[in-house]
Amino acid sequence: MSDIVLNAQSLSKTYAQADGEPLNILKNFSCDVKAGEIVALVGPSGSGKSTLLHILGLLDRADSGSLVINDRDVLKLSDGERTKIRRNDMGFVYQFHHLLAEFSAIENITLPQIINGVGRKDARARAMDLLTQLKLDHRADNRPAKLSGGEQQRVAIARALANNPSMILADEPTGNLDPETSDIVFNMMMDVVRGQKIGALIATHNMDLAKRMDRIIQF
């Protein structure tokens, strides 16, 4: 098996506009991400970063090109097959944490595993291990409203890692945080991602963070 967990070749995406003129969001975009490699995706707002992440995360479809995840061509798979890959191979982190307000931190991390068929005891053990790695084990039973912004985002990162994905896609994961908290959360995320040999593609406007990743793709 290749150490390249994601390979995109010549991806293009166009949207129709009311005036009939096509809006080209992506044109012949290519990249690959290796296991354990952290790649920054930088560019101005509206340059297509979020659209790209949606396509790579199988939340949207490209008009043309190829996309291979873990040696499997995924671009033309059925919706059901794409859902399985999202659940098993991909982890998502957004600018806002999107935690379930009625559940505790550990429950937010346990639920995706249970949905994926993991037993409750093993799912809880995995959740607690991730919270410990992110220095949040003492907050396991707190609901999101009782957590700080940085703590909420660390729980969201743990949730993205819960099902042992081979690839993390993150869209401005520290964009809502102050600079000091952003730095702490970013360092913790990088430590866990590198430690587990997960590929990561992270869209950010923060060039200081981008320069600390392994490679930068400039839009």
C-alpha positions as a Python dict, from the first residue, in 0.01 Angstrom:
ca = {
    (1, 'M'): (0, 0, 0),
    (2, 'S'): (127, 349, -90),
    (3, 'D'): (220, 597, 182),
    (4, 'I'): (15, 854, -12),
    (5, 'V'): (-324, 867, 159),
    (6, 'L'): (-478, 1122, -78),
    (7, 'N'): (-399, 1196, -441),
    (8, 'A'): (-594, 1448, -649),
    (9, 'Q'): (-527, 1502, -1018),
    (10, 'S'): (-667, 1780, -1239),
    (11, 'L'): (-977, 1849, -1030),
    (12, 'S'): (-1208, 2112, -1177),
    (13, 'K'): (-1534, 2258, -1048),
    (14, 'T'): (-1761, 2511, -1218),
    (15, 'Y'): (-2088, 2664, -1097),
    (16, 'A'): (-2353, 2817, -1320),
    (17, 'Q'): (-2446, 3180, -1248),
    (18, 'A'): (-2772, 3365, -1303),
    (19, 'D'): (-2625, 3563, -1592),
    (20, 'G'): (-2524, 3242, -1766),
    (21, 'E'): (-2150, 3293, -1719),
    (22, 'P'): (-1977, 2990, -1561),
    (23, 'L'): (-1792, 3051, -1236),
    (24, 'N'): (-1471, 2848, -1230),
    (25, 'I'): (-1393, 2764, -867),
    (26, 'L'): (-1126, 2502, -934),
    (27, 'K'): (-931, 2443, -1253),
    (28, 'N'): (-695, 2147, -1291),
    (29, 'F'): (-601, 2131, -924),
    (30, 'S'): (-358, 1853, -828),
    (31, 'C'): (-197, 1756, -498),
    (32, 'D'): (-110, 1458, -283),
    (33, 'V'): (-80, 1412, 92),
    (34, 'K'): (133, 1143, 255),
    (35, 'A'): (71, 965, 583),
    (36, 'G'): (198, 1184, 867),
    (37, 'E'): (233, 1489, 640),
    (38, 'I'): (65, 1817, 734),
    (39, 'V'): (-7, 2044, 438),
    (40, 'A'): (-124, 2404, 461),
    (41, 'L'): (-377, 2536, 211),
    (42, 'V'): (-360, 2914, 195),
    (43, 'G'): (-524, 3179, -19),
    (44, 'P'): (-768, 3470, -3),
    (45, 'S'): (-1137, 3425, 77),
    (46, 'G'): (-1329, 3307, -227),
    (47, 'S'): (-1028, 3138, -387),
    (48, 'G'): (-1184, 2791, -363),
    (49, 'K'): (-1025, 2641, -50),
    (50, 'S'): (-1353, 2534, 112),
    (51, 'T'): (-1487, 2398, -218),
    (52, 'L'): (-1169, 2193, -255),
    (53, 'L'): (-1202, 2053, 98),
    (54, 'H'): (-1565, 1959, 29),
    (55, 'I'): (-1459, 1770, -284),
    (56, 'L'): (-1165, 1597, -115),
    (57, 'G'): (-1391, 1508, 177),
    (58, 'L'): (-1651, 1361, -61),
    (59, 'L'): (-1912, 1616, 43),
    (60, 'D'): (-1925, 1750, -314),
    (61, 'R'): (-1827, 1617, -655),
    (62, 'A'): (-1575, 1759, -901),
    (63, 'D'): (-1680, 1807, -1262),
    (64, 'S'): (-1362, 1637, -1383),
    (65, 'G'): (-1034, 1492, -1263),
    (66, 'S'): (-946, 1199, -1039),
    (67, 'L'): (-934, 1150, -663),
    (68, 'V'): (-770, 851, -496),
    (69, 'I'): (-796, 789, -121),
    (70, 'N'): (-597, 502, 27),
    (71, 'D'): (-534, 359, -321),
    (72, 'R'): (-904, 366, -409),
    (73, 'D'): (-1050, 580, -688),
    (74, 'V'): (-1343, 748, -516),
    (75, 'L'): (-1468, 1018, -752),
    (76, 'K'): (-1736, 807, -920),
    (77, 'L'): (-1847, 596, -623),
    (78, 'S'): (-2211, 581, -515),
    (79, 'D'): (-2333, 805, -233),
    (80, 'G'): (-2343, 507, 3),
    (81, 'E'): (-1983, 410, -71),
    (82, 'R'): (-1870, 772, -32),
    (83, 'T'): (-2043, 788, 308),
    (84, 'K'): (-1850, 481, 426),
    (85, 'I'): (-1520, 639, 324),
    (86, 'R'): (-1607, 966, 499),
    (87, 'R'): (-1694, 773, 813),
    (88, 'N'): (-1394, 539, 813),
    (89, 'D'): (-1112, 727, 642),
    (90, 'M'): (-1178, 1098, 689),
    (91, 'G'): (-1190, 1333, 986),
    (92, 'F'): (-1327, 1686, 960),
    (93, 'V'): (-1250, 1995, 1171),
    (94, 'Y'): (-1428, 2323, 1101),
    (95, 'Q'): (-1383, 2682, 1219),
    (96, 'F'): (-1681, 2638, 1452),
    (97, 'H'): (-1676, 2327, 1669),
    (98, 'H'): (-2029, 2198, 1587),
    (99, 'L'): (-2040, 1990, 1906),
    (100, 'L'): (-2374, 1846, 2017),
    (101, 'A'): (-2479, 2078, 2300),
    (102, 'E'): (-2679, 1819, 2495),
    (103, 'F'): (-2387, 1575, 2522),
    (104, 'S'): (-2069, 1590, 2727),
    (105, 'A'): (-1721, 1615, 2574),
    (106, 'I'): (-1659, 1241, 2602),
    (107, 'E'): (-2004, 1161, 2462),
    (108, 'N'): (-1940, 1382, 2158),
    (109, 'I'): (-1631, 1171, 2085),
    (110, 'T'): (-1793, 839, 2171),
    (111, 'L'): (-2101, 876, 1951),
    (112, 'P'): (-1926, 866, 1608),
    (113, 'Q'): (-1757, 543, 1712),
    (114, 'I'): (-2080, 379, 1828),
    (115, 'I'): (-2243, 478, 1498),
    (116, 'N'): (-1948, 307, 1328),
    (117, 'G'): (-2012, -16, 1517),
    (118, 'V'): (-1763, 15, 1804),
    (119, 'G'): (-1879, -115, 2142),
    (120, 'R'): (-1965, 146, 2404),
    (121, 'K'): (-1684, 48, 2641),
    (122, 'D'): (-1414, 55, 2371),
    (123, 'A'): (-1553, 379, 2227),
    (124, 'R'): (-1540, 548, 2565),
    (125, 'A'): (-1183, 424, 2624),
    (126, 'R'): (-1074, 564, 2286),
    (127, 'A'): (-1248, 894, 2361),
    (128, 'M'): (-1076, 926, 2698),
    (129, 'D'): (-738, 847, 2542),
    (130, 'L'): (-786, 1127, 2288),
    (131, 'L'): (-899, 1370, 2557),
    (132, 'T'): (-590, 1281, 2759),
    (133, 'Q'): (-362, 1343, 2460),
    (134, 'L'): (-528, 1683, 2416),
    (135, 'K'): (-502, 1754, 2790),
    (136, 'L'): (-878, 1758, 2840),
    (137, 'D'): (-941, 1439, 3036),
    (138, 'H'): (-1037, 1646, 3343),
    (139, 'R'): (-1318, 1806, 3137),
    (140, 'A'): (-1458, 1482, 2993),
    (141, 'D'): (-1799, 1510, 3157),
    (142, 'N'): (-1855, 1878, 3080),
    (143, 'R'): (-2099, 1986, 2811),
    (144, 'P'): (-1980, 2231, 2543),
    (145, 'A'): (-2141, 2532, 2713),
    (146, 'K'): (-1912, 2473, 3013),
    (147, 'L'): (-1598, 2463, 2799),
    (148, 'S'): (-1385, 2751, 2673),
    (149, 'G'): (-1348, 2815, 2301),
    (150, 'G'): (-1011, 2641, 2291),
    (151, 'E'): (-1145, 2345, 2487),
    (152, 'Q'): (-1445, 2314, 2254),
    (153, 'Q'): (-1217, 2308, 1953),
    (154, 'R'): (-993, 2044, 2109),
    (155, 'V'): (-1299, 1825, 2165),
    (156, 'A'): (-1390, 1879, 1799),
    (157, 'I'): (-1040, 1767, 1700),
    (158, 'A'): (-1070, 1458, 1920),
    (159, 'R'): (-1406, 1381, 1758),
    (160, 'A'): (-1247, 1405, 1412),
    (161, 'L'): (-983, 1154, 1522),
    (162, 'A'): (-1227, 917, 1695),
    (163, 'N'): (-1264, 662, 1415),
    (164, 'N'): (-889, 644, 1341),
    (165, 'P'): (-902, 825, 1005),
    (166, 'S'): (-609, 819, 767),
    (167, 'M'): (-681, 1179, 661),
    (168, 'I'): (-783, 1498, 842),
    (169, 'L'): (-937, 1789, 651),
    (170, 'A'): (-955, 2112, 848),
    (171, 'D'): (-1106, 2446, 744),
    (172, 'E'): (-968, 2733, 955),
    (173, 'P'): (-963, 2510, 1268),
    (174, 'T'): (-829, 2790, 1490),
    (175, 'G'): (-996, 3083, 1312),
    (176, 'N'): (-1234, 3161, 1601),
    (177, 'L'): (-964, 3161, 1868),
    (178, 'D'): (-739, 3433, 2006),
    (179, 'P'): (-372, 3409, 1900),
    (180, 'E'): (-248, 3247, 2224),
    (181, 'T'): (-525, 2987, 2236),
    (182, 'S'): (-488, 2927, 1862),
    (183, 'D'): (-122, 2845, 1911),
    (184, 'I'): (-195, 2600, 2193),
    (185, 'V'): (-472, 2421, 2002),
    (186, 'F'): (-266, 2407, 1682),
    (187, 'N'): (35, 2256, 1861),
    (188, 'M'): (-180, 1990, 2026),
    (189, 'M'): (-349, 1901, 1699),
    (190, 'M'): (-15, 1871, 1521),
    (191, 'D'): (129, 1649, 1795),
    (192, 'V'): (-163, 1406, 1776),
    (193, 'V'): (-180, 1403, 1395),
    (194, 'R'): (193, 1343, 1358),
    (195, 'G'): (196, 1089, 1639),
    (196, 'Q'): (-75, 883, 1470),
    (197, 'K'): (76, 921, 1118),
    (198, 'I'): (-236, 1084, 978),
    (199, 'G'): (-226, 1295, 664),
    (200, 'A'): (-368, 1645, 713),
    (201, 'L'): (-473, 1923, 478),
    (202, 'I'): (-545, 2243, 668),
    (203, 'A'): (-693, 2560, 516),
    (204, 'T'): (-581, 2870, 702),
    (205, 'H'): (-533, 3244, 667),
    (206, 'N'): (-267, 3237, 939),
    (207, 'M'): (69, 3234, 763),
    (208, 'D'): (257, 3188, 1090),
    (209, 'L'): (75, 2857, 1140),
    (210, 'A'): (109, 2764, 772),
    (211, 'K'): (488, 2805, 785),
    (212, 'R'): (507, 2553, 1069),
    (213, 'M'): (345, 2281, 858),
    (214, 'D'): (540, 2051, 628),
    (215, 'R'): (436, 2217, 305),
    (216, 'I'): (225, 2505, 174),
    (217, 'I'): (-14, 2496, -122),
    (218, 'Q'): (-86, 2853, -232),
    (219, 'F'): (-416, 2935, -403),
}
